[in-house]
Amino acid sequence: MNPFQQTQKLLAKMEALQKALEEKEVKGESGAGLVSVVLNGKHEVKSVKIDPSLLTPDDAEMVEDLIVAAFRDAHQKVESAIAEEGSKMSAGMPRIPGMPLF
């Protein structure tokens, strides 16, 4: 396969990966599941769920911390999914030294 065909094939795979990641949703949790955040593969927040037992004025700061922790958990899962899919996509492709594909 010539370099142009390889490039076209790689671009097609990258487009398919981006579309799949847009549709993929991951859930991050904190507080033993009392707070959850769902992100898509583009790191866009799709939903936030807070257990009603946390919704008291005295718990506001704790709820804020749990939301941040749940978002970080979801963000880390998205990054792992991107790395995993990128690794699958680039399997067998020649690597350019010093230049990661993802």
C-alpha positions as MATLAB code, in Angstrom:
seq = 'MNPFQQTQKLLAKMEALQKALEEKEVKGESGAGLVSVVLNGKHEVKSVKIDPSLLTPDDAEMVEDLIVAAFRDAHQKVESAIAEEGSKMSAGMPRIPGMPLF';
ca = [
       0.000    0.000    0.000;
       1.420    3.388   -0.940;
       1.823    6.216    1.600;
      -1.186    8.127    0.243;
      -3.441    5.111    0.697;
      -2.071    4.547    4.200;
      -2.796    8.174    5.078;
      -6.336    7.938    3.708;
      -6.903    4.747    5.675;
      -5.595    6.359    8.870;
      -7.791    9.445    8.375;
     -10.863    7.267    7.871;
     -10.065    5.358   11.058;
      -9.553    8.615   12.963;
     -12.922    9.955   11.802;
     -14.628    6.724   12.842;
     -12.890    6.897   16.223;
     -13.986   10.490   16.792;
     -17.595    9.609   15.963;
     -17.511    6.578   18.250;
     -16.069    8.674   21.073;
     -18.773   11.321   20.647;
     -21.370    8.607   21.167;
     -19.535    6.883   24.024;
     -20.613    7.868   27.509;
     -18.732    7.176   30.732;
     -19.943    7.578   34.275;
     -17.786    8.923   37.066;
     -18.846    8.529   40.667;
     -17.899    9.772   44.101;
     -19.191    9.415   47.627;
     -19.918    5.704   47.119;
     -22.221    6.550   44.224;
     -24.052    9.433   45.901;
     -22.876   11.756   43.115;
     -22.387   10.759   39.492;
     -21.360   12.632   36.364;
     -21.751   11.317   32.813;
     -19.395   12.616   30.107;
     -19.193   11.780   26.443;
     -15.944   11.089   24.645;
     -15.525   14.777   23.885;
     -15.521   15.562   27.629;
     -18.964   17.166   27.424;
     -21.110   16.797   30.545;
     -24.249   14.862   29.690;
     -25.755   14.566   33.177;
     -25.146   15.074   36.885;
     -27.002   13.077   39.534;
     -26.984   13.940   43.232;
     -28.580   11.711   45.836;
     -31.367   13.694   47.553;
     -29.948   12.827   50.988;
     -27.064   15.222   50.240;
     -29.276   18.197   49.463;
     -29.190   20.045   52.753;
     -27.683   23.493   53.308;
     -25.141   22.077   55.742;
     -23.778   19.700   53.082;
     -23.281   22.228   50.251;
     -19.475   22.260   50.407;
     -19.309   18.468   50.575;
     -21.648   18.154   47.564;
     -19.466   20.558   45.594;
     -16.389   18.473   46.408;
     -18.197   15.269   45.425;
     -19.236   16.774   42.077;
     -15.629   17.734   41.349;
     -14.439   14.246   42.331;
     -17.093   12.564   40.150;
     -16.141   14.782   37.206;
     -12.459   13.899   37.637;
     -13.351   10.199   37.756;
     -15.383   10.467   34.548;
     -12.668   12.558   32.871;
     -10.034    9.943   33.696;
     -12.266    7.211   32.257;
     -12.746    9.191   29.033;
      -8.986    9.658   28.711;
      -8.464    5.920   29.229;
     -11.084    5.115   26.590;
      -9.455    7.510   24.115;
      -6.019    5.996   24.737;
      -7.363    2.460   24.397;
      -9.203    3.168   21.154;
      -6.240    5.106   19.761;
      -3.960    2.206   20.577;
      -6.266   -0.223   18.773;
      -6.487    2.058   15.773;
      -2.751    2.547   15.455;
      -1.867   -1.139   15.832;
       0.345   -2.170   12.951;
       0.896    1.398   11.777;
       4.468    2.631   11.453;
       5.466    4.946   14.284;
       7.381    8.155   13.823;
       9.987    8.426   16.597;
       9.061   11.058   19.144;
       5.561   11.600   17.744;
       2.709    9.839   19.534;
      -0.413    9.083   17.508;
      -2.609    9.895   20.534;
];
